[in-house]
Amino acid sequence: MAVVRLHMFCLVVAIWVCVSSCGASAGQDAGPVVSTVSGKVNGMITHTTDLPDKPIYTFLGIPYAAPPVGDLRYRPPEPAPPWEGVREAVEYGPYCPQNLTMLSQLEAPIAFGEDMTMNEDCLTANVYTPTVDPDASLPVLLWIHGGGLMCFYGSPPGWEAIAAYQDVVVVSFNYRLGVLGFLSTGDENMPGNYGFLDQVRAMEWVKENIQNFGGDPERVTIFGESAGAISVSYQLLSPLSKGLFQRAISQSGTWKTFPVNPQPLAVTKIIAENAGCESTEDTAILTACLKEKSPEELLDAFQALGPMAYLVPVVDGTFLTTDPSDLMKNGEINTADYLLGFNNHEGGWMGLSSFLEGDPHDGITQEEFVKLLKTTMSFIHHSNPNLDKMVDAVVAEYKPTNPDDPMSILYQFTHTSGDSYFAAPTILVAESHTDAGSRVFLYENQYRPSIHPNKPDWVGCEHGDDLFMLWGFPFLEATRTVKAINYSKEDEEVTLEMMAYWANFARTGDPSDSTGGPTDSPSLPTWPQYTPDNPVYMKLDVVPTTEVGYKPEKMKLWNEVIPQIAAEKKDEL
């Protein structure tokens, strides 16, 4: 299931890129010059459609680390080298090397990143701010992009909206992906987690520079969706990022969604062989050979593994000192304020055709449900002899309301995916962070944007739907060949609410506390804190409401019953 879900991550974010390509700002002009530790940058002025008198100063493509090329490949990032004069910061930097096969299959009038270049020298950041007054001390939101740790980039248009409406500074950035960001030999020669180390370096860059962009370096919130949310969760477990941020937001994903690979060397050897490296047990020689290969050769070598191949984080002893489950069990957690949640139908519709043999509109039989479930669960549990027992437990819990209706059966299957990979990991992590003493706020996003007219009515808010709102698309003007989208008044209302909740949290650590925020910010229902005694969560919708205890039996199934069955298997071996 992790593999199927990985490709859905890339598919979803690519579609958002195609949609967001029509979401450039209403206008842009020459902007101010700001100093960074590496040199001066000259940005531009942009606006949203509804706030033409509210300029947003935008700086694009600023190097936050040295190019990770040559001997710096497969090594922690180093600070960006200085430059002379004023650097023009009006274009996004290249996106990091990645396989585009899946993305190129999209039936969209604008291809993924068609107006950008791909280059290994890709570690750049973008800043969106309503002021460049060093004394402004505005809260900072540092965005970590999604894409399964394999694809996408940190430059979607849209951050002008939340910056303008909520008086916050937003920073986005690229980080190394896939075969260049998460390959590992499992030892000191190629420890791995380079994409995560890039994220730490981006946090350091923010701490060093953001004051000159109007931001408060002591009030930084890291936030992300999908693999970005997973990254945030891992950062909360790393000693390297401690003190570099004060708050965190995970949207649709935690470390449990992408658990670590305990034996990364096996796949690295195969990739090295595919790339033409001589077979060897000496990981130093293997690493040296991989450093000599071009990014294209490495991408081809990885792609040769087939569509089921993927790379995940590892325990490297530096960024991640031990398995995340042990860190959580021991309370070794960065106790930042934490807002996290998921959409109510993460596995709803997009991507169903990638693993169904028939037409999703026809539904599936109960036999197909069991077969699909066994296949997807085997991606994580592999050759576990108790796999059938696990599948039986899931089937017993996810009974269709109408056993004779193929669509009712498919509906239940979509929720096994969303619950196991998003909801249950989020609940598990929320509980661990509350136990460690963090303030936690939990949500389920129930709002389905109005731009999905061709999806069945039974599909709710699926993976990535929250991006339309958070990126403020209803308030950005269409400027390219992609057709404009007619957002509804409800879309606009939910967008303003979500941006306010997120910005309030970045300012105060409480999503419903608007202290210090804009006077015209929307009035929001109170969002109670999640605690073991009161596991309350916010149901985000046109009118947000609260509920206590999210799907307790299903969460128990994924977080307790299934692991217990798996442990029984291990004890027997």
Buried (B, 14 or more C-beta within 10 A) or exposed (E): BBBBBBBBBBBBBBBBBBBBBBBBBBBBEEBBBBEBEBBBBBBBBBBBBBBEEBBBBBBBBBBBBBBBBEEBBBBBBEBBEEEEEEBEBBEBBBBBBBBBEBBEEBEBEBBBBEEBEBBBBBBBBBBBBBBBEBEBBBBBBBBBBBBBBBBBBBBBBBBBBBBBBBBBBBBBBBBBBBBBBBBBBBBEBBBBBBBBBBBBBBBBBBBBBBBBBBBBBEBBBBBBBBBBBBBBBBBBBBEBBBEBBBBBBBBBBBBBBBBBBEEBBEBBBBBBBBBEBEEEEEBEBBBBBBBEBEBEBBBBBBBEBEEEBBBBBBBBEBBBBEBBBEBBEEEBBBEBBBBBBBBBBBBBBBBBEEBBEEEBEEBBBBEBBBBBBBEBBBBBBEEBEBBEBBBBBBBEBBEBEEEEEBBBBBBBBBBBBBBBBBBBBBBBBBBBBBBBEBBBBBBBBBBBBBBBEEBEEEBBBBBBBBBBBBBBBBBBBBBBEBEEBEBEEBBBBBBBBBBBBBBBBBBBBBBBBBEEBBEEBBEBEEBBBBEEEEBBBBBBBEEBEEEEEBBEEBBBBBBEBBEEBBEEBEEEE
